[in-house]
């Protein structure tokens, strides 16, 4: 794949590589329910005595997927990886902001804007996709909003300007794995680094 440093027309698409074991949940309303059923069936394979838990998972996923789609989400990946029986809970939401950030055409513009409103961010270089605005923060648990999670959640966000357009692509990674957060953040940074334009 030939990489362009100067784009005269917007790219037609993007590609990002996620670890094997991450499930892609479609956010398009026409495909969403089928994806949620497939994920719930996969997670509850061989477990016939937990229909209430399965139903709750499906309801929570439906709510999260609808909210993500309304916010411009185009892809949602959920980690199904486990290490010694411990789930490595994490997710990646890819969103497209068609109108972008008004007045911000570059990552440096957006970092300056964030600084004006008190948001801490830095410019990071994604080798194949160009400059991005990287934010990282940790927030206290919110079981109502986070599907019962009772641990602090670490979130890493990459805002990437789409070349030759006003659009921005946003990669939002999160994990409630408090004790493993530094390693999970390394993984998120690696995944973000695979982003490239087609």
C-alpha positions in Angstrom: 0.0 0.0 0.0 1.4 3.3 -1.0 1.2 5.9 1.8 0.3 9.5 0.8 1.7 12.3 2.9 -0.3 15.0 1.0 -3.9 14.2 0.2 -5.7 16.2 -2.5 -9.0 14.2 -2.1 -10.3 12.5 1.1 -9.5 8.8 1.5 -12.3 6.4 0.6 -12.0 4.4 3.8 -9.7 3.4 6.7 -8.4 0.2 8.1 -7.5 -0.6 11.7 -6.2 -3.9 13.1 -7.6 -5.2 16.4 -6.4 -8.2 18.4 -7.8 -11.6 17.6 -10.5 -12.2 20.2 -12.1 -8.8 19.8 -15.7 -9.1 18.6 -17.0 -6.6 16.1 -20.5 -5.5 16.9 -22.3 -3.8 14.0 -23.9 -0.5 14.9 -26.0 -0.1 11.8 -29.6 -0.7 13.1 -30.2 -3.2 10.3 -27.5 -5.5 11.5 -27.2 -4.6 15.2 -29.7 -7.1 16.7 -28.1 -10.0 14.8 -24.7 -9.0 16.1 -26.0 -8.7 19.7 -27.6 -12.2 19.5 -24.4 -13.7 18.1 -22.3 -12.2 20.9 -24.7 -13.3 23.6 -24.9 -16.8 22.2 -21.1 -17.0 22.1 -20.7 -15.8 25.6 -23.4 -18.1 27.0 -22.5 -21.3 25.0 -23.0 -24.3 27.3 -24.7 -22.2 30.0 -28.4 -22.9 30.0 -29.2 -21.9 33.5 -28.6 -18.1 33.1 -31.3 -16.8 30.8 -31.9 -13.7 32.9 -28.2 -12.8 32.7 -28.1 -13.4 29.0 -31.2 -11.2 28.5 -29.7 -8.5 30.6 -26.5 -8.6 28.6 -28.4 -8.3 25.4 -30.5 -5.4 26.7 -27.4 -3.5 27.9 -25.6 -4.1 24.6 -28.7 -2.8 22.7 -28.7 0.3 24.8 -24.9 0.9 24.4 -25.0 0.2 20.7 -27.9 2.6 20.1 -26.2 5.4 22.0 -22.9 4.8 20.1 -24.7 4.9 16.8 -26.5 8.1 17.7 -23.1 9.7 18.6 -21.7 8.9 15.1 -20.3 5.4 16.0 -19.6 3.3 12.9 -17.8 0.3 14.6 -17.7 -1.2 18.1 -15.2 -3.8 19.1 -15.6 -5.7 22.4 -12.7 -7.8 23.8 -13.6 -11.4 24.6 -10.0 -12.2 25.5 -9.3 -14.0 28.8 -6.1 -14.8 30.6 -6.3 -17.7 33.1 -10.1 -17.4 33.1 -9.9 -13.6 33.8 -11.7 -11.5 31.1 -9.5 -8.7 29.7 -12.5 -6.3 29.5 -12.0 -3.5 27.0 -13.6 -1.9 24.0 -13.0 0.3 21.0 -15.6 2.6 19.5 -14.8 4.1 16.1 -16.8 7.2 15.4 -17.0 9.6 12.5 -17.7 13.3 13.0 -18.8 14.6 9.6 -18.7 18.2 10.7 -15.5 17.7 12.6 -14.4 20.3 15.2 -15.4 23.7 13.9 -12.3 25.8 13.2 -9.9 22.9 13.7 -8.3 21.4 10.6 -5.2 20.0 12.2 -4.3 18.1 15.4 -2.4 21.1 16.6 -5.6 23.3 16.2 -7.6 20.8 18.3 -5.0 20.5 21.1 -5.0 24.3 21.3 -8.9 24.3 21.4 -8.9 21.6 24.1 -6.3 23.6 26.1 -8.6 26.7 26.1 -11.5 24.7 27.7 -9.2 22.8 30.1 -9.0 19.4 28.4 -5.6 17.9 28.6 -4.4 16.4 25.3 -1.3 16.0 23.2 -0.4 15.5 19.6 0.6 11.9 18.8 2.0 10.7 15.5 0.2 7.7 14.0 2.7 6.4 11.5 0.3 5.7 8.6 -2.5 8.0 9.5 -0.7 11.2 10.4 -1.1 13.4 13.5 -3.8 12.7 16.0 -5.0 14.3 19.3 -4.6 11.8 22.1 -6.4 12.1 25.5 -6.3 9.8 28.4 -8.3 9.9 31.6 -9.6 7.7 34.4 -13.1 8.0 35.8 -14.8 6.5 38.8 -17.2 3.6 38.3 -20.8 4.3 37.2 -22.6 0.9 37.4 -25.8 2.3 36.0 -24.1 3.6 32.8 -21.4 1.0 32.6 -23.3 -2.3 32.6 -22.8 -3.0 36.3 -19.0 -2.1 36.4 -17.7 -1.2 39.8 -14.1 -0.4 38.9 -12.6 2.8 37.7 -12.5 3.0 33.9 -9.4 4.2 31.9 -10.2 5.8 28.5 -7.8 6.7 25.7 -9.2 8.8 22.9 -7.6 9.5 19.5 -9.1 12.2 17.4 -7.7 11.9 13.8 -8.4 14.5 11.1 -9.5 12.8 7.9 -7.2 14.1 5.1 -8.5 16.7 2.7 -11.8 17.0 4.5 -13.4 18.6 7.6 -14.3 15.2 9.0 -12.6 13.7 12.1 -12.3 10.0 13.0 -12.4 9.2 16.7 -11.0 6.0 18.3 -12.3 5.6 21.9 -10.7 2.8 23.8 -11.7 1.9 27.4 -11.1 -0.7 30.0 -12.3 -1.2 33.6 -9.2 -3.3 34.4 -7.8 -1.0 37.0 -4.8 -3.2 37.9 -3.9 -3.8 34.3 -4.6 -0.3 33.0 -1.0 0.6 32.1 -0.6 -2.6 30.0 -4.1 -2.1 28.4 -3.1 1.5 27.5 0.0 0.1 25.7 -2.3 -2.2 23.8 -4.6 0.6 22.8 -1.7 2.7 21.6 -0.5 -0.2 19.5 -3.9 -0.7 18.0 -4.4 3.0 17.2 -1.0 2.9 15.5 -2.4 0.4 12.9 -4.9 3.0 11.6 -4.3 3.8 8.0 -6.2 5.5 5.2 -7.3 3.7 2.0 
